[in-house]
Amino acid sequence: MVTNRRFPQEFLQAPTDNKLKYFKDIIVPHRNIKLVLEQLLKNAIEPDDALVYLVFGVTGVGKSRLKAEFEKRLLKHFADEIISNPGSLVVGGIEVDGAEGGKFNYSDYYIQVLESLKEVLIDYKENYGVDLEDDNSDNLIGDHEGKNAKALRRTMQKVFLHRQLKAYTLDEAQHLFDVAGGRQINVQMNWLKSLANKTQTVHILFGTYELLKCQEVNGQVGRRSEDYYLPPYYLTKSEDQQEFIKVIKTLQQYLPVEDEPQLEEHWEYFMEYSIGCVGILKSWWYRALKNALDEGAKTVRMKDFKARELSAGRRKTIQKELEAGESRLAFLYKNEEKIEKPESINSQPVKKGRKVGERKVGRDLVGVNQEG
């Protein structure tokens, strides 16, 4: 039995639900998150003229955890300011709803943002036709639906300014661009840039590779933001292997069971079946822990992990999304004068013998703004 455990020993006597919640809330820092986190904090603390940042990657790579850690670290950095000015919020955020029928609901967005910032009397905001500023000074095109959308937007902007928000985060941000046609994507980026400029609040969008649509519309849209890619870890890279083993060794110490399992020798299995994504690994281990606790086991066994691993179909879907996203990313960031767009991953059969999470030979990861 290992005694120097990372969790309080009283958790061994806690109910199963408490143990599961404890493990679910654990955040394991690792290299890829640290690199992007440092850049995002720098941008929020000392903003430049971009103000809109896109953070993207495959599902389960850790974007939501990165968002949570960013908010936590930003609050810590401005702790003294919050104490001296209790009205200061510093940071806020929401999860963006999907557009319905290819049309984004601006009024609903403003309401969600105001609710997240604890603004009162949202239902009583009215547009009295008195414009203290040119509401369309940015030449936005599109119907900002809802009779009081302008009043809600103006209220939201004032809240951002008066509550001194340094940054606002949007999870599942690809839904902002679930609109019909490239022209509307351009409208969305103009609108978002306008909000960031008028409030001088950094907006950070966390989402899938669909955020790359912002660059594919035209050059003007592309220059309005900066990109940060959060990649998974790859079986073909020795440095990635070592980092993933560190994650496993750290994570196993937080499993609230009597006997700590020794899982590092199975690193290749975990790396392959999680597609190198720490978020997928963590969710998988959570399910395995539940399996073990339900059976009254003293530790989490390999049979628990095998019983709760992702199915082959799900792994293949995530792998295809990863390869397609990286192909698009590589195409957008190639420096050669003559660029040949790679074929869609869906048009190519998956080669037999290549493991889940293993990269195709000859294609190097394109890192975007990962180092300061």
Secondary structure, 3 states (H helix, E strand, C coil): CCCCCCCCHHHHHCCHHHHHHHHHHCCCCCHHHHHHHHHHHHHHHCCCCCCEEEEECCCCCCHHHHHHHHHHHHHHHCHHHHHHCCCCCCEEEEECCCCECCECCHHHHHHHHHHHCCCCCHHHCCCCCCCCCCCCCCCCCCCCCCCCHHHHHHHHHHHHHHCCCCEEEEECHHHHHCCCCHHHHHHHHHHHHHHHHHHCCEEEEEECHHHHHHHHHCHHHHCCCEEEECCCCCCCCHHHHHHHHHHHHHHHHCCCCCCCCCCHHHHHHHHHHCCCCHHHHHHHHHHHHHHHHHCCCCCCCHHHHHHCCCCHHHHHHHHHHHHHHHHHHHHHCCCCCCCCCCCCHHHCCCCCCCCCCCCCCCCCCCCCCCCC
